[in-house]
Amino acid sequence: MAGVTKVKIEESAEELRELLKKQKTALGKERIQALYLLKIGQVRTIQDLAVVLGRGSATVQR
């Protein structure tokens, strides 16, 4: 399936949640949120992630 990520996220969902709370910038929060959503399985593809984050898929892939 096109757009499916092959990223292995080593942090647990709880660790990512704690990192999300510590972020100061919007960009930092968005990046951790993307990892968190992938980790918990709420999104499976780059396109799904882009929709949830309100971004274009090309922007998310970078």
Order of alpha helices (4+ residues) and beta strands (2+ residues): alpha-alpha-alpha-alpha
